[in-house]
Amino acid sequence: MVSAPFASNRAVPVPAAPTARSARLSERAAFFLLATLAVTFLAGSSAPTPLYALYQARWGFSPIMTTLVFGVYALAVLASLLTVGRLSDHVGRRPVLIVATLLQAFTMLIFASASGASDLLAARVIQGLSTGAALGAIGAGMVDLDRAKGTLANSVAPMIGTATGGVLSGLFVQYLPLPDQLVYGVLLVAFVVQTLGVVLMPEPAQTRPGALRSLRPQFSLPAELYAPMLVAAPLLVASWAFVGFYGSLGPALLGRLFGHGSVLLGGLTLFSMAGSGAIAVLVLRNRAGRDMMLIGAAALASGVALTLLALRVGSPSLFFLGTSVAGAGFGTGFQGAIRNLIPNTPVHARAGVLSVIFLISYLAMGVPAIVAGFRVVATHDLLGTARELGLVVGALALAALAGRLRR
């Protein structure tokens, strides 16, 4: 780790010796690095999704195992957010990110060498723990460096990562050799390079005491954020339950609609969902946070309705249209919630508040997905389970819309 200039002899000038300034990235480069970290962390989390059908065919595990592999990641993220989510507010962003990024690189090795469902579960647990530790530090670090751009990047970068991870994984598997290894190898190299970048990054936050106390599981917010969080929570739950719906059942539903299990189609599902969300956030970035929440709730409810109609009539094109509309609602709603919360958060509490946001989000994503998996196994009714989960998501979106209109 480069933390200070190399030692030099004062009696003999050594012009080549690096200074602290030359050993560090600029703030602009550090911001870009943090944004790419958000992209690669989420790309790594979505990369296995198009491969689930391949794993299931190879190792013969049941559909419930697919949803467990998906859901255990969300639960691991939750456990990490509850414990180390606030750690970077005390020890700094860099130490947390160095450890988390190295763990992500190790996770890619496990995925690439996996020989059964137990390996997938282990990889997803480690991946979830490292992601939960990094999310608050990445997001808070970007806001530390640039408050306005950081707020925007906190919503856009994860969606870009989810979109690119899913579609690139599908493309690699469909058209390139070593389908269950190559995508993980590329991500492994990316994480190693990013770890080196974090080592050279300036520390954007000041350290403060209380690191050990911060590891105790907490779910707390500054008092001034109670009311804004109550307004944002229904939309956060609806948006991320929608992500869980697509992450757990999307590839199987597309296989049913198209009549075959194309791996690329599974990646395209995530791409259309997250890509439309990122585009919507960029287009509407100048709107007030409350307006974005209103637009997001309306689009999410409309998109879910279109998706349910597509399942009823068996229309793949309508399914992708509904996915895109709902994805735009997910993106704008999530950005609106962050914009209502983070700019008003004290500097020393930013990672903690972001951890609470992601805690709510991943709980909403993981629990419905696991319940849906058990439901599919119990009833052997994929489409019926998808309709039930879709109706729940739509109802949550309408509740968030009603709450936003009342205010």
Secondary structure, DSSP 8 states (H G I E B T S, - for coil): ---S-----TTS--TTS--TTTTS--HHHHHHHHHHHHHHHHHHHHTTGGGHHHHHHHH---HHHHHHHHHHHHHHHHHHHHHHTTTHHHH-HHHHHHHHHHHHHHHHHHHHT--SHHHHHHHHHHHHHHHHHHHHHHHHHHHHH-HHHHHHHHHHHHHHHHHHHHHHHHHHHHHSSSTTTHHHHHHHHHHHHHHHHHHTS---S---S-HHHHTS------GGGHHHHHHHHHHHHHHHHHHHHHHHHHHHHHHHHHSS--HHHHHHHHHHHHHHHHHHHHHTTTS-HHHHHHHHHHHHHHHHHHHHHHHHHT-HHHHHHHHHHHHHHHHHHHHHHHHHHGGGS-GGGHHHHHHHHHHHHHHHHHHHHHHHHHHHHHH--HHHHHHHHHHHHHHHHHHHHHHHHH-
